[in-house]
Amino acid sequence: MKNYKKLILIIITTALALAVAPQNTDATETLKNTNDTYRLLNLFGDVFERVRADYVEEPSDEELIEAAINGMLTALDPHSSFMNAKNFRDMQVNTRGEFGGLGIQVTMEAGFVKVISPIDDTPAYRAGVKAGDFITHLDEKPVQGLTLSQAVDRMRGKIGTTIILTIRRKGIADPFDVRITRAVIKLDSVSSRLEKDIGYIRIKSFSEQTSSGLKTAMETFHDKLGKKLIGLVLDLRNNPGGLLNQAVSVSDAFLEQGEIVSTRSREPEETQRYNAKPGDLGLGLPLVVLINGGSASASEIVAGALQDHRRAIVLGTRSFGKGSVQTIMPLSGHGAMRLTTARYFTPSGRSIQAKGIDPDIIVEPSRIEKIASVQNTREADLRGALKNTNSDEEIKLPTDKNTDEIDETNIEKNNKNTLNSEKKTNPPQDYQLTRAMDLLRGLSLYYKALNKQT
């Protein structure tokens, strides 16, 4: 019986060898390639049959074949993989904007699960998981030896259940555990708000709703402020990417013309170029794009296109550096495979694979703190100070007899009370966003000054 099964397998591998043998006008070369392919496939058949016959526990043929296919794909690069029917359905749900889990985008590196970025307002984000973290254990079980799909399956589960992630983080000597409760992850791809006279747009990922969400946000800004709108901030920090066509649409929204991105595969004739169409939703307003180490793939397409066309100033830290394109190829009745089929290049011809996008202005994330200082005497505090004749308000002179003496004890006490009050009432400031808005307001003042001169 075993020999019969082996014979069937060899016949199949022989047929496969003949099917995949390269077509060459040189008959000798063709025969050599065919024989080499047959020999390697025959080796696979031998290993497959030995595992089926002698492994300590009886595996199913489906498990073995899926593992073999996935091993072949994952050996190519970190982003190629096999998805069985269940994983393929999950992936389709993800791109539509809702799924269950922890809320992190991940890849595999050095045998561990590496966090590309946490998704805003998800359990992982609230638990403090950060871009660049390495997950070494799931519920105290090591992730080494697992495929990316297997690790993702373990992180997903019934809503409301908990999982413990063991994390290694740069700058922290020892690994530490994070307990996270699973939840339904709803991806509102685009969120927006007005920061006085500046429009702020946050794109969390590039899903099917992204371009429509961006258009809605821009319409809201123009309706509320009109010509009072002085600039825009496009926040792509911790955005792990997503759909290529949505990245092209977002870039096109701010460009009037020119190339957005090109994808180049193994065959030169299969190069594709995506170009902008006339129409700028931002109406030429100054634009700042925020990026960091969690900005990957589609985010880098947008940042690179707007940077190369000088349409935006890119601010923040270097991006992730994923410059490859994956194509989802459905396999009838057996899920699909995700295969890296091309590299993408920015309009200037840059490949950002393993390099990333360098910002025009480097701004590291920082914490802003007010420094307590001793109150200094001002002109208005001096006895007999001249009044400001341009002001209708009278200067209130101090009532103390000796105005040159400052009660430092009271000042220090007041400063401490003020700082403590501010700590309670003011949330931590986003330093990178603050710098972006300062830049836009500075540009607005500069342009106004130029217009007055002309």
Backbone torsions as a table, in degrees:
resi	resn	phi	psi	omega
1	MET	NA	-42.9	179.2
2	LYS	-62.3	-43.6	-179.6
3	ASN	-63.4	-35.8	179.1
4	TYR	-64.1	-45.5	179.4
5	LYS	-63.2	-38.2	180.0
6	LYS	-66.5	-38.3	178.8
7	LEU	-62.6	-43.3	178.1
8	ILE	-60.1	-43.7	-178.5
9	LEU	-63.8	-40.7	-180.0
10	ILE	-65.7	-38.4	177.6
11	ILE	-61.7	-42.0	179.5
12	ILE	-64.2	-45.6	-178.2
13	THR	-66.8	-32.6	176.7
14	THR	-64.4	-43.1	178.3
15	ALA	-62.8	-40.8	178.0
16	LEU	-63.6	-40.6	-179.5
17	ALA	-61.2	-43.0	179.3
18	LEU	-67.3	-32.6	-177.6
19	ALA	-73.1	-37.1	-174.8
20	VAL	-94.7	-3.9	-179.3
21	ALA	-61.7	133.0	-178.1
22	PRO	-66.8	143.6	178.2
23	GLN	-81.8	123.0	-176.7
24	ASN	-139.9	138.3	-179.6
25	THR	-67.6	-23.9	178.5
26	ASP	-82.5	110.8	-175.0
27	ALA	-62.8	-37.0	-179.2
28	THR	-64.8	-43.8	179.5
29	GLU	-64.5	-40.2	179.1
30	THR	-61.9	-44.5	-179.9
31	LEU	-63.2	-41.1	179.7
32	LYS	-62.5	-46.0	179.3
33	ASN	-61.9	-41.5	179.6
34	THR	-62.7	-44.3	-179.5
35	ASN	-65.0	-40.7	178.9
36	ASP	-63.8	-44.5	179.9
37	THR	-63.2	-43.4	179.0
38	TYR	-61.2	-42.5	-178.1
39	ARG	-62.2	-42.3	-179.5
40	LEU	-69.7	-40.0	177.7
41	LEU	-68.0	-33.6	176.7
42	ASN	-66.0	-36.8	175.4
43	LEU	-61.2	-43.9	177.5
44	PHE	-60.1	-42.5	179.1
45	GLY	-61.4	-40.3	178.4
46	ASP	-62.8	-46.6	-179.8
47	VAL	-63.4	-44.8	-179.8
48	PHE	-57.3	-46.0	-177.5
49	GLU	-68.1	-37.7	179.0
50	ARG	-65.8	-40.2	178.3
51	VAL	-64.1	-44.7	179.7
52	ARG	-60.7	-36.0	-173.9
53	ALA	-87.1	-36.2	-166.3
54	ASP	-118.7	-6.6	-179.3
55	TYR	-62.4	147.5	-172.0
56	VAL	-59.1	-32.5	174.7
57	GLU	-121.5	146.1	-174.9
58	GLU	-76.4	113.4	178.2
59	PRO	-88.5	159.1	175.5
60	SER	-85.0	151.3	178.4
61	ASP	-60.1	-37.1	-178.7
62	GLU	-62.6	-43.8	179.4
63	GLU	-62.0	-43.0	-178.5
64	LEU	-65.3	-45.1	-178.3
65	ILE	-65.5	-44.4	179.5
66	GLU	-62.1	-41.5	179.3
67	ALA	-64.9	-39.2	179.7
68	ALA	-65.5	-43.7	179.4
69	ILE	-64.2	-45.0	-178.8
70	ASN	-64.7	-38.4	177.5
71	GLY	-62.3	-39.8	178.5
72	MET	-62.7	-42.0	-176.3
73	LEU	-75.4	-44.3	-177.7
74	THR	-68.6	-21.5	176.6
75	ALA	-71.5	-17.2	-178.3
76	LEU	-75.0	-50.1	179.9
77	ASP	-166.0	169.6	-175.1
78	PRO	-68.5	-11.9	-171.5
79	HIS	-109.3	-11.0	176.0
80	SER	-86.7	139.4	-178.7
81	SER	-165.2	167.0	175.7
82	PHE	-103.2	137.9	176.6
83	MET	-118.8	121.0	174.0
84	ASN	-71.4	179.5	-173.1
85	ALA	-57.6	-40.2	-179.1
86	LYS	-66.4	-47.8	-179.1
87	ASN	-64.5	-33.7	177.9
88	PHE	-65.1	-41.9	177.2
89	ARG	-63.5	-41.4	178.7
90	ASP	-61.2	-42.3	179.9
91	MET	-62.5	-40.5	179.1
92	GLN	-64.3	-37.3	176.8
93	VAL	-65.4	-41.7	-178.5
94	ASN	-57.4	-46.4	-176.9
95	THR	-71.0	-17.1	176.7
96	ARG	-86.1	-11.5	169.4
97	GLY	111.3	10.6	177.5
98	GLU	-154.0	133.1	177.3
99	PHE	-161.7	170.6	-179.7
100	GLY	-103.0	144.0	178.7
101	GLY	156.3	-147.2	-174.8
102	LEU	-100.9	-30.2	-179.9
103	GLY	97.0	42.1	175.8
104	ILE	-132.9	145.0	172.6
105	GLN	-99.1	130.0	-171.6
106	VAL	-133.2	163.2	171.4
107	THR	-141.0	178.2	176.7
108	MET	-107.7	137.6	176.9
109	GLU	-150.2	125.8	178.6
110	ALA	55.9	32.4	177.6
111	GLY	85.3	-4.8	179.8
112	PHE	-111.1	162.3	174.7
113	VAL	-85.1	121.3	-179.8
114	LYS	-106.3	132.0	179.9
115	VAL	-79.3	118.4	172.6
116	ILE	-74.1	-49.3	174.9
117	SER	-168.9	147.9	170.1
118	PRO	-79.8	151.2	178.3
119	ILE	-90.7	135.0	-176.7
120	ASP	-52.0	142.0	172.4
121	ASP	56.5	39.9	175.5
122	THR	-120.3	167.6	-179.8
123	PRO	-54.8	-41.9	-179.3
124	ALA	-66.1	-40.2	179.1
125	TYR	-62.8	-45.9	-178.8
126	ARG	-69.4	-25.7	179.5
127	ALA	-80.5	-7.2	176.0
128	GLY	94.0	12.8	175.3
129	VAL	-65.8	137.5	-174.5
130	LYS	-123.3	156.3	174.7
131	ALA	-59.5	135.6	-179.3
132	GLY	95.0	-11.1	176.5
133	ASP	-64.9	145.0	173.4
134	PHE	-107.5	125.7	176.9
135	ILE	-93.8	116.0	-175.4
136	THR	-100.0	-27.1	-179.2
137	HIS	-140.0	146.9	172.8
138	LEU	-120.5	115.7	-174.6
139	ASP	52.3	45.0	175.9
140	GLU	69.2	8.3	176.5
141	LYS	-105.3	131.4	-175.6
142	PRO	-64.7	146.3	178.5
143	VAL	-89.3	-15.1	178.3
144	GLN	-61.5	133.1	-176.1
145	GLY	99.4	-14.8	177.6
146	LEU	-90.3	150.7	169.2
147	THR	-81.3	167.6	178.8
148	LEU	-60.8	-42.3	-179.8
149	SER	-61.9	-40.9	179.5
150	GLN	-65.8	-40.6	178.9
151	ALA	-64.8	-42.0	178.8
152	VAL	-63.5	-41.0	178.0
153	ASP	-58.8	-39.4	-179.1
154	ARG	-70.7	-31.7	179.6
155	MET	-75.1	-26.2	175.9
156	ARG	-84.4	159.7	-179.4
157	GLY	174.9	-167.7	-177.1
158	LYS	-65.3	137.6	180.0
159	ILE	-59.8	132.9	179.0
160	GLY	95.5	-13.0	176.8
161	THR	-83.6	159.3	-176.6
162	THR	-110.9	157.6	176.0
163	ILE	-141.0	146.2	178.3
164	ILE	-106.8	120.6	175.4
165	LEU	-99.4	129.6	171.6
166	THR	-96.6	123.1	-169.2
167	ILE	-120.9	137.9	167.5
168	ARG	-108.4	130.9	-176.4
169	ARG	-128.8	137.4	178.8
170	LYS	-58.2	132.7	179.6
171	GLY	93.5	-9.7	177.8
172	ILE	-117.4	122.9	-171.1
173	ALA	-65.3	-45.5	-172.8
174	ASP	-104.3	146.6	173.8
175	PRO	-66.9	156.2	179.8
176	PHE	-140.4	158.3	-177.5
177	ASP	-99.0	143.8	174.3
178	VAL	-128.6	123.3	178.6
179	ARG	-94.8	126.0	-176.4
180	ILE	-129.0	137.6	176.5
181	THR	-96.8	125.9	-178.5
182	ARG	-66.0	148.2	180.0
183	ALA	-150.6	168.0	173.1
184	VAL	-72.2	125.6	-179.0
185	ILE	-97.5	109.2	177.5
186	LYS	-103.4	122.2	-177.4
187	LEU	-97.8	99.1	166.2
188	ASP	-82.3	99.9	-168.9
189	SER	-58.1	-36.2	-175.6
190	VAL	-125.2	131.0	170.0
191	SER	-126.8	153.7	-175.6
192	SER	-152.2	159.9	175.1
193	ARG	-163.4	164.2	175.7
194	LEU	-99.4	129.3	172.8
195	GLU	-105.1	81.4	-173.5
196	LYS	60.0	-105.2	-176.2
197	ASP	-103.6	17.4	-179.6
198	ILE	-122.8	134.8	176.9
199	GLY	-90.2	126.7	-179.7
200	TYR	-111.2	124.8	180.0
201	ILE	-123.8	124.2	177.9
202	ARG	-110.1	118.6	175.0
203	ILE	-105.8	115.2	-174.1
204	LYS	-84.4	-32.8	176.7
205	SER	-163.3	165.7	-178.6
206	PHE	-103.3	91.0	178.4
207	SER	-110.7	-171.9	-173.2
208	GLU	-65.6	-20.9	-177.1
209	GLN	-95.2	1.1	-169.2
210	THR	-63.3	-51.7	-175.1
211	SER	-64.6	-37.8	178.3
212	SER	-68.7	-37.0	177.4
213	GLY	-65.0	-38.3	177.4
214	LEU	-64.7	-43.8	-179.6
215	LYS	-61.7	-42.4	178.8
216	THR	-62.3	-43.1	179.9
217	ALA	-61.8	-44.2	-178.9
218	MET	-65.6	-39.2	177.8
219	GLU	-62.6	-39.3	178.6
220	THR	-63.4	-44.3	179.1
221	PHE	-59.3	-48.3	-177.1
222	HIS	-66.8	-36.2	179.2
223	ASP	-66.5	-39.5	-175.1
224	LYS	-80.7	-39.1	-173.7
225	LEU	-111.7	-27.5	-177.7
226	GLY	58.8	-126.3	-177.4
227	LYS	-76.5	-6.5	177.5
228	LYS	-78.2	-12.5	177.5
229	LEU	-70.6	121.4	-174.0
230	ILE	-103.9	-13.4	-178.6
231	GLY	-179.9	173.2	-175.8
232	LEU	-133.3	145.0	171.5
233	VAL	-117.9	123.9	176.2
234	LEU	-107.9	109.2	-173.5
235	ASP	-95.5	110.3	178.4
236	LEU	-112.4	16.5	179.8
237	ARG	-66.3	139.8	-179.6
238	ASN	56.6	26.8	175.3
239	ASN	-95.4	112.1	-173.1
240	PRO	-79.2	-2.9	178.7
241	GLY	110.3	-147.8	-177.9
242	GLY	145.7	-131.4	-172.6
243	LEU	-80.3	130.8	-179.2
244	LEU	-61.4	-42.6	-176.9
245	ASN	-64.2	-28.6	177.8
246	GLN	-75.0	-35.1	175.2
247	ALA	-63.5	-40.1	177.6
248	VAL	-64.3	-42.6	-179.4
249	SER	-64.2	-41.6	-179.9
250	VAL	-65.9	-42.9	177.6
251	SER	-62.5	-44.3	-178.8
252	ASP	-61.3	-29.7	-178.1
253	ALA	-62.1	-23.2	-177.2
254	PHE	-114.4	3.4	-178.3
255	LEU	-117.9	145.1	178.5
256	GLU	-90.9	-30.3	-176.4
257	GLN	-164.6	174.3	174.7
258	GLY	96.9	169.2	-179.5
259	GLU	-73.9	141.3	176.9
260	ILE	-97.5	-49.7	-179.5
261	VAL	-161.3	153.3	172.1
262	SER	-125.6	144.4	176.0
263	THR	-114.8	130.0	-175.9
264	ARG	-123.6	120.7	-179.2
265	SER	-98.9	-167.8	-177.1
266	ARG	-65.6	-34.9	-179.9
267	GLU	-95.0	121.3	-176.5
268	PRO	-55.6	-34.3	-177.2
269	GLU	-70.7	-10.7	-179.9
270	GLU	-94.2	7.9	177.3
271	THR	-61.6	134.3	177.9
272	GLN	-118.9	139.7	178.3
273	ARG	-122.8	135.6	179.9
274	TYR	-113.4	125.3	-174.5
275	ASN	-117.1	152.5	179.7
276	ALA	-79.3	150.1	175.0
277	LYS	-105.9	154.9	-179.0
278	PRO	-57.2	143.6	178.8
279	GLY	121.4	115.9	-179.3
280	ASP	-117.1	111.6	179.9
281	LEU	-61.6	-26.4	179.8
282	GLY	-83.9	-2.5	178.9
283	LEU	52.6	33.7	177.1
284	GLY	77.6	5.7	179.8
285	LEU	-64.8	149.1	176.7
286	PRO	-55.3	139.8	-174.5
287	LEU	-132.8	131.7	174.3
288	VAL	-117.1	129.8	177.7
289	VAL	-106.7	126.1	178.6
290	LEU	-97.0	129.1	176.6
291	ILE	-134.9	162.3	172.5
292	ASN	-153.5	-169.5	-176.9
293	GLY	-65.2	-12.7	176.9
294	GLY	-95.0	1.5	177.8
295	SER	-86.3	115.7	-172.5
296	ALA	-134.3	157.1	167.9
297	SER	55.8	-110.1	-177.0
298	ALA	-58.6	-34.0	176.6
299	SER	-61.3	-39.6	-178.7
300	GLU	-72.5	-29.1	174.6
301	ILE	-62.2	-47.2	-178.8
302	VAL	-65.0	-49.8	-178.6
303	ALA	-61.3	-42.1	-179.1
304	GLY	-66.1	-40.9	-179.5
305	ALA	-66.1	-47.0	-178.4
306	LEU	-68.8	-31.5	177.5
307	GLN	-71.0	-46.0	-178.1
308	ASP	-64.4	-34.0	179.8
309	HIS	-86.6	4.9	-179.3
310	ARG	56.9	28.9	179.0
311	ARG	-86.0	-23.3	-177.7
312	ALA	-141.2	156.3	169.7
313	ILE	-96.8	124.4	-179.8
314	VAL	-93.3	126.2	-173.6
315	LEU	-129.8	142.6	177.9
316	GLY	134.5	-134.2	178.9
317	THR	-127.4	167.1	-175.5
318	ARG	-56.9	141.2	-177.4
319	SER	-80.0	-179.9	-170.4
320	PHE	-66.0	-42.7	177.8
321	GLY	95.7	37.2	176.3
322	LYS	-100.8	101.5	-175.8
323	GLY	-110.0	33.9	-179.3
324	SER	-121.7	156.6	-177.8
325	VAL	-112.8	130.1	177.0
326	GLN	-106.5	135.3	176.9
327	THR	-108.0	131.2	176.8
328	ILE	-88.4	119.2	-177.8
329	MET	-114.6	102.9	179.4
330	PRO	-61.7	140.7	176.7
331	LEU	-115.1	113.8	-170.2
332	SER	-48.1	113.9	176.3
333	GLY	76.7	-0.2	-175.4
334	HIS	-134.1	33.4	178.1
335	GLY	81.9	-134.4	-176.8
336	ALA	-161.3	166.5	172.1
337	MET	-121.2	142.5	175.7
338	ARG	-101.0	114.0	-173.7
339	LEU	-123.3	131.8	174.9
340	THR	-71.2	116.7	-173.6
341	THR	-115.6	-11.7	-177.1
342	ALA	-161.7	164.5	168.2
343	ARG	-107.8	150.1	175.6
344	TYR	-110.1	151.8	-176.5
345	PHE	-129.2	142.2	178.2
346	THR	-73.2	169.3	-177.4
347	PRO	-54.9	-30.8	-179.5
348	SER	-83.2	-0.2	179.1
349	GLY	93.4	10.1	179.6
350	ARG	-76.6	134.7	166.2
351	SER	-99.6	126.5	-177.8
352	ILE	-101.2	12.5	179.4
353	GLN	-58.4	121.1	179.2
354	ALA	63.4	9.8	177.5
355	LYS	-118.0	-44.2	-179.3
356	GLY	86.7	175.9	176.1
357	ILE	-95.9	124.4	174.9
358	ASP	-86.3	127.6	-179.3
359	PRO	-68.0	154.3	174.1
360	ASP	-67.1	-36.6	178.0
361	ILE	-126.4	117.5	-180.0
362	ILE	-82.5	122.0	176.4
363	VAL	-133.1	110.2	178.0
364	GLU	-76.1	148.0	175.4
365	PRO	-62.9	133.4	-176.1
366	SER	-142.6	162.8	175.8
367	ARG	-104.3	128.9	180.0
368	ILE	-93.8	126.0	177.0
369	GLU	-129.7	138.6	175.1
370	LYS	-78.2	137.6	-179.7
371	ILE	-96.3	126.1	178.6
372	ALA	-67.4	131.8	179.5
373	SER	-134.6	151.0	178.9
374	VAL	-70.9	134.9	-179.6
375	GLN	-66.5	127.4	179.7
376	ASN	-94.8	152.2	176.0
377	THR	-71.5	134.9	178.9
378	ARG	-107.7	168.4	179.6
379	GLU	-54.7	-41.9	-176.7
380	ALA	-67.0	-18.3	-179.3
381	ASP	-81.7	-15.6	-175.4
382	LEU	-78.0	141.0	178.9
383	ARG	-65.2	130.3	177.1
384	GLY	82.6	13.1	-179.6
385	ALA	-62.2	140.7	179.0
386	LEU	-65.8	146.1	177.8
387	LYS	-78.5	154.3	175.6
388	ASN	-83.2	108.4	-175.4
389	THR	-72.6	-13.9	179.4
390	ASN	-86.6	-4.8	-176.0
391	SER	-113.8	142.3	177.0
392	ASP	-80.4	-17.7	-177.8
393	GLU	-85.4	135.9	176.5
394	GLU	-80.5	142.6	177.9
395	ILE	-75.1	127.3	179.0
396	LYS	-82.2	113.0	-179.2
397	LEU	-81.2	148.0	179.7
398	PRO	-65.2	149.1	-177.8
399	THR	-94.8	-12.9	179.7
400	ASP	-64.9	144.9	179.4
401	LYS	-66.4	-43.6	-179.0
402	ASN	-107.3	94.9	-174.6
403	THR	-78.7	-15.2	-178.5
404	ASP	-81.7	-12.0	179.3
405	GLU	-96.2	126.6	-178.6
406	ILE	-107.7	130.0	177.6
407	ASP	-80.1	92.8	-174.9
408	GLU	-66.1	-28.6	-180.0
409	THR	-63.8	-46.8	-179.9
410	ASN	-67.0	-38.3	-179.3
411	ILE	-63.0	-45.5	-179.2
412	GLU	-62.9	-39.4	179.0
413	LYS	-64.5	-43.2	179.6
414	ASN	-64.9	-40.8	179.1
415	ASN	-61.4	-42.9	179.9
416	LYS	-63.6	-42.7	179.3
417	ASN	-62.7	-40.9	179.9
418	THR	-63.9	-45.7	-178.8
419	LEU	-64.8	-41.4	178.7
420	ASN	-63.6	-38.9	178.6
421	SER	-64.9	-41.1	-179.6
422	GLU	-65.9	-37.3	179.2
423	LYS	-62.5	-35.0	-178.2
424	LYS	-76.1	-36.0	-171.8
425	THR	-96.4	-28.9	-175.3
426	ASN	-99.8	122.3	175.9
427	PRO	-69.9	161.8	178.9
428	PRO	-58.2	139.2	-179.6
429	GLN	-83.5	145.3	173.6
430	ASP	-84.9	100.8	-172.3
431	TYR	-63.1	-42.4	-179.0
432	GLN	-64.2	-42.2	177.8
433	LEU	-65.4	-40.2	178.2
434	THR	-60.0	-43.4	178.1
435	ARG	-63.1	-39.4	179.4
436	ALA	-62.3	-44.2	-178.9
437	MET	-70.1	-36.5	175.0
438	ASP	-60.7	-40.7	179.4
439	LEU	-62.4	-44.9	-179.7
440	LEU	-64.8	-40.4	179.9
441	ARG	-69.4	-34.5	175.6
442	GLY	-64.9	-42.1	177.5
443	LEU	-63.1	-39.4	-179.9
444	SER	-62.4	-44.1	178.4
445	LEU	-63.8	-39.6	-179.1
446	TYR	-64.4	-45.6	-179.9
447	TYR	-64.4	-37.4	177.9
448	LYS	-63.5	-41.2	179.1
449	ALA	-64.2	-40.2	178.3
450	LEU	-63.8	-41.8	-179.1
451	ASN	-64.4	-35.3	178.6
452	LYS	-67.0	-36.7	-179.5
453	GLN	-68.7	-33.2	-178.8
454	THR	-88.9	NA	NA
